[in-house]
């Protein structure tokens, strides 16, 4: 084989997207207790495809490790719950812009109410 010189390689550090799904138990639109086993999908804003899905743990937390980019998060609202709000305050089960181009995004929260 031949040697090849002058090649530059770049390893991109994975970025962390962290969030939580919480129940609003007292109708104040704040999260009071965690909701486990909620499916959250990570969507590429570049092409609209699902990059990954995960489920919340017993603490209501979810984590994605992804290449730098801009994503959306979509919560699959659990049966018996209604979406109340989320971190970006727009559509209550979609966080539209999660930008991890330059660093991690650790504050993504979905809030739901039971029985509504």
Order of alpha helices (4+ residues) and beta strands (2+ residues): beta-beta-beta-beta-beta-beta-beta-beta-beta
